[in-house]
Structures are given as C-alpha cells and as structure tokens.
C-alpha cells in the first residue's frame, strides 16, 4: 500500500470518527 494513500485513508477515517463522535455527543445531550 502506498504511504500517501494510507495517510489519506487515515484522515478520512479520522473525519468519519469525528462526525460520528459529534453525533453521539448530540444524542447524549438531547437525552438528558
């Protein structure tokens, strides 16, 4: 696997993680 491609995949993965994390936090906040 290319190192550049790996880095791009990592960034995309981090972004999706961030999005889902924010979504979960919003869900938790609205539950209270």
C-alpha positions as CSV (number, residue, x, y, z in Angstrom):
1,X,0.0,0.0,0.0
2,X,1.2,3.5,-0.9
3,X,2.2,5.7,2.1
4,X,0.3,8.7,0.6
5,X,-2.8,6.6,0.1
6,X,-2.6,5.3,3.6
7,X,-2.4,8.8,5.0
8,X,-5.4,9.9,3.0
9,X,-7.4,6.9,4.3
10,X,-6.3,7.7,7.8
11,X,-7.5,11.3,7.5
12,X,-10.8,10.1,6.1
13,X,-11.2,7.6,8.8
14,X,-10.5,10.3,11.5
15,X,-13.0,12.6,9.9
16,X,-15.8,9.9,10.0
17,X,-14.8,9.1,13.6
18,X,-15.1,12.8,14.5
19,X,-18.5,13.1,12.7
20,X,-20.0,10.0,14.4
21,X,-18.5,11.2,17.7
22,X,-20.2,14.6,17.5
23,X,-23.4,12.8,16.5
24,X,-23.2,10.5,19.6
25,X,-22.5,13.5,21.9
26,X,-25.5,15.4,20.5
27,X,-27.7,12.3,21.1
28,X,-26.4,12.0,24.6
29,X,-27.1,15.7,25.3
30,X,-30.6,15.6,23.9
31,X,-31.4,12.5,26.0
32,X,-30.8,14.5,29.2
